[in-house]
Amino acid sequence: MTLPIRFARLDRYHLSEGQIFFALTIVLGILCALASVLFTLAIDGTKQVLFGLAPSSLRLVLVPALVSLGTGYLLAKFFPEARGSGVPQT
């Protein structure tokens, strides 16, 4: 059985299918770990932008309320088909 040209270079290493899957698992694990770190950093950055380093009690009440109102407006005006999607509907 001849391999396609792009896989012919891998044939000289004589890797088994299990070894290839193991290497792919390691690469995907590293990528997922990096993605989760970036997601955590994005959450922390957003929290600092919205609430600041030392948030006041007024800011702790107003920011979630204003963001919720803005999100509700966007959903009603521009994305009405998104209504009803979520955990209860699944």
PyMOL commands that set and color helices and strands:
alter all, ss='L'
color gray80, all
select helices_A, chain A and resi 5-11+17-51+57-77+80-82
alter helices_A, ss='H'
color red, helices_A
deselect
rebuild
show_as cartoon
